[in-house]
């Protein structure tokens, strides 16, 4: 095929696609076309749980005995707060990744836990690994301590 045929083919495709209504699901997800979150590799449950165990659960321990026995808020509570503020998956991933990658008091979404526990330390995970893990958190049930549901209802209602 020569260049004229290729240009004609692309022009025809372009003309016929212009009249179609855009896919609303895609336009809702593509908030920032330059976003790094569009090419995240989906990790397996095994990889995610290993990464959580080795990097997160030391402080966000889902097996803590009580609210007084934890070093940082449970991930289930963090997930709830981020989903409340950023219900869109891409926004959730972007915002949580940015905080975990470079945590600061000023950028913290959860002011109460920062006041109680301080700002979390910078993670040893790469930004890509954080994005993958945050995507997993967004899309999966996260283990929480036995006391968490009662504590959450007491503080926030249903």
C-alpha positions in Angstrom: 0.0 0.0 0.0 1.3 3.4 -0.8 1.1 6.6 1.3 -2.0 7.9 -0.4 -3.9 4.7 0.3 -2.9 4.7 3.9 -3.8 8.4 4.4 -7.2 7.7 2.6 -7.8 4.7 4.9 -7.1 6.7 8.1 -9.2 9.6 6.8 -12.2 7.3 6.2 -11.9 5.7 9.6 -11.6 9.1 11.2 -14.7 10.5 9.4 -16.9 7.5 10.3 -15.8 7.5 13.9 -16.4 11.2 14.5 -20.2 10.8 14.4 -20.2 8.1 17.1 -21.0 9.1 20.7 -17.9 8.7 22.8 -17.7 5.8 25.2 -18.7 7.3 28.6 -16.8 4.7 30.6 -13.5 5.6 28.8 -14.0 9.3 29.1 -14.7 9.0 32.8 -11.5 7.0 33.3 -9.2 9.1 31.2 -9.0 12.1 33.5 -5.4 12.8 32.7 -4.2 11.3 29.4 -0.6 11.7 30.6 -1.3 9.9 33.9 1.1 7.1 34.9 -1.8 5.1 36.2 -3.1 4.0 32.8 -0.5 1.2 32.3 -0.4 -0.5 35.7 0.2 -4.2 35.7 -2.5 -6.1 37.6 -0.8 -8.1 40.3 -1.9 -11.5 41.6 -3.4 -12.0 45.0 -0.2 -13.8 46.0 2.0 -10.9 45.0 -0.3 -8.3 46.6 -0.5 -10.2 49.9 3.2 -10.8 49.9 3.8 -7.1 49.3 1.3 -6.1 52.0 2.8 -8.5 54.5 6.4 -7.3 53.8 5.8 -3.6 53.5 2.5 -2.5 55.1 1.2 -4.9 57.8 4.1 -4.1 60.2 2.2 -0.8 61.0 -1.2 -1.4 59.4 -1.6 -4.7 61.2 -4.9 -6.5 60.4 -4.3 -8.8 63.3 -3.9 -6.1 66.0 -5.8 -6.8 69.2 -7.3 -3.4 69.7 -7.4 0.2 68.4 -4.8 1.0 71.1 -2.5 -1.8 69.8 -2.0 -0.5 66.3 0.8 1.7 64.9 -1.2 3.1 62.0 -4.8 3.0 60.8 -6.0 -0.2 59.2 -5.8 -0.3 55.5 -9.6 -0.9 55.3 -10.1 2.5 56.9 -7.6 4.1 54.6 -9.3 2.5 51.6 -12.7 3.8 52.8 -11.5 7.3 53.2 -9.7 7.4 49.8 -12.7 5.9 48.0 -15.0 8.4 49.7 -12.8 11.3 48.3 -11.7 9.6 45.1 -14.4 7.1 44.0 -12.9 6.9 40.5 -10.2 4.2 40.3 -7.7 6.3 38.5 -8.0 9.2 40.9 -7.8 6.8 43.9 -4.7 5.2 42.5 -3.1 8.6 41.7 -3.8 10.2 45.0 -3.0 7.3 47.3 0.2 6.5 45.3 1.4 10.1 45.5 0.9 10.1 49.3 2.5 6.7 49.9 5.4 7.6 47.6 6.1 11.0 49.2 4.2 11.2 52.5 3.8 14.6 54.1 1.6 16.0 56.8 0.3 18.7 54.4 -0.8 16.2 51.8 -2.3 13.7 54.2 -6.0 12.9 53.6 -6.4 11.4 57.1 -5.5 14.2 59.5 -6.6 12.4 62.7 -4.4 9.4 62.2 -1.4 11.6 61.2 -2.0 13.6 64.5 -2.1 10.3 66.5 0.5 8.3 64.7 2.6 10.8 62.8 3.3 10.8 59.1 4.2 7.4 57.7 7.8 6.8 56.7 8.6 6.7 53.0 8.2 3.3 51.6 11.0 1.1 50.1 8.6 0.1 47.2 9.1 1.7 43.8 6.3 4.0 42.6 5.3 1.3 40.1 5.0 -1.2 42.9 3.0 1.2 45.0 0.6 1.8 42.1 0.1 -1.9 41.5 -0.6 -2.4 45.2 -3.0 0.6 45.4 -4.8 -0.7 42.4 -5.1 -4.1 44.2 -6.4 -2.3 47.3 -9.0 -0.4 45.3 -10.4 -3.6 43.6 -10.2 -6.1 46.5 -11.4 -6.7 50.0 -8.8 -5.8 52.5 -8.4 -7.7 55.7 -9.1 -5.6 58.8 -8.8 -6.2 62.5 -11.7 -7.8 64.3 -12.4 -4.6 66.3 -12.3 -2.3 63.2 -16.0 -2.5 62.2 -17.2 -1.6 65.7 -14.7 1.2 66.0 -15.5 2.5 62.6 -19.3 2.6 63.3 -18.6 4.3 66.7 -16.5 7.0 65.0 -18.3 7.4 61.7 -21.7 5.7 61.8 -22.8 3.3 59.1 
